[in-house]
Structure formats: C-alpha cells, structure tokens
Amino acid sequence: MLVVCAMEEEAVHLRRRLVDPVEEGMPSAAWRLTRGAVGGVGVRLLICNIGEANAAAGTAAMLSSSGWRPRAVINYGCSGAHAAHIREGDVVRPLPAP
C-alpha cells in the first residue's frame, strides 16, 4: 500500500505505528519515503510536500518504480486542519456546499 502525505505533521501518527520502519532514497531530496508495515500489511509512506503537483509527481514516481505495484494508493492527511479538538484516529470530512 502506498500512503501519500503532504506534510510530516500529517504523517507522524502513521509513521509511529509502522513496524520495522526503513527510510528509502527518493529521486527528489524534498521527498521522504519510509517503508514498514501496519497490521501485517506492507506500507510505503511518502511525504511529498503541499500541492496537487507534488502529490501527482510523488505518486507517479512511486508507481513507475521498477517492479513495485501497490494494491492501494491512499492520500492521507488533514488538509492543514490541525484543530485541537481533532484527535488521533478521527475521520474528518468536508461539509457539503450550501
């Protein structure tokens, strides 16, 4: 599974849960890739910086890497909403437009 995050602050909770985490090299020094497992499922956690272009480029780089095909790609984060009432593990969704 590939999990894509923009910011380290969004990924820190997932990274803490990774079993046997290993940092891997990336084509961009601005990106950070950590490989591990959660609940027996292999996870690669990619921090690729804020913005659609960064998310697309990071995801494309991972999907084009030789021989590795994730079963799922998840864009994980909180859209910069670090509100105090949101606790670790909460699921937050946008309200529908009025």
N, C-alpha and C positions, 0 to 999 in steps of 0.2 A: 504494500500500500504506500502511496506517495501522499504526504501531507504537506501542503504549501502554505506558508505563513509569510506575512509581510514583515513583521517586527519580532524581535527577540522577546519583547514583553508579552506577545500573544502566544509564543511557543514554549515559554518557560515551564508551564504546568505539564504539558505533554512530555517535554524532554525529561523532567524529573521521574516520569513513570517508565521511561524506556529501560528495558533490561539489556545489559551489556552494550551501552552506547559506544559508538565509534565515530569519530569525526572523519569525514572523507574530503578529498580535494574537489574543487569545482573550477570550471573554466573562468569564472569571474571571482576576483578576490572579495567582491561585495556580497557574495552569497555564502551561506553556511549550510552544510549538509551533515546531518547526523543519522547514522544507521543504528537500528536496535529492534526491539520487539515489545509489543504490548499484548498481554493475554495470549501469547504464543503466535501472534501474527507479526510477520516482518514489516517494519515501518521504516521509511526514509523520510526524515523531517527536513524540509528545505525552507530556509529563511531567504527571501529574495528581494526584500525592500518594498516600499509602498508604491502602488500604482498598477494599473492593468498591464502596461507594457512589461514591467518587471515580472509580474506573475506569469504572463504569457511566455516570456523569454526563459524564465527558470523552469517552467513546466515543459516547454519544448526541449530544452537541453536535457532534462531528465528522461523524457520519453524517447529521445533519439540516442541515448547512451547505449552502447553495444550490449546486446543480449539480455537486457533487463526490461521486463514489461510488468508494471504493477497491475494488480487486479482491480484497483480503485484509485482515483485521484480525488483528494478532498482539499478544498480551500478552507482553511481553518483560521479563525480569528475573531476579533470583536469590533472590527471597523473603527478602531481607535477609541471605543467607548469604555474607558477604564473607570466606570462609575463604582463608588464604594459599595452600593447595595447589590451589585452583581457578584455572586460568589463563584468560586472554582466549581466547574461542572454544570453551572446553569446554562440553559439553552436560551438564546435571545434571538428574537425575530423582529423584523420591521413591522410597524403598523401599516395597514392599508392606507393608501392615499384617500383623503376626504372626498 
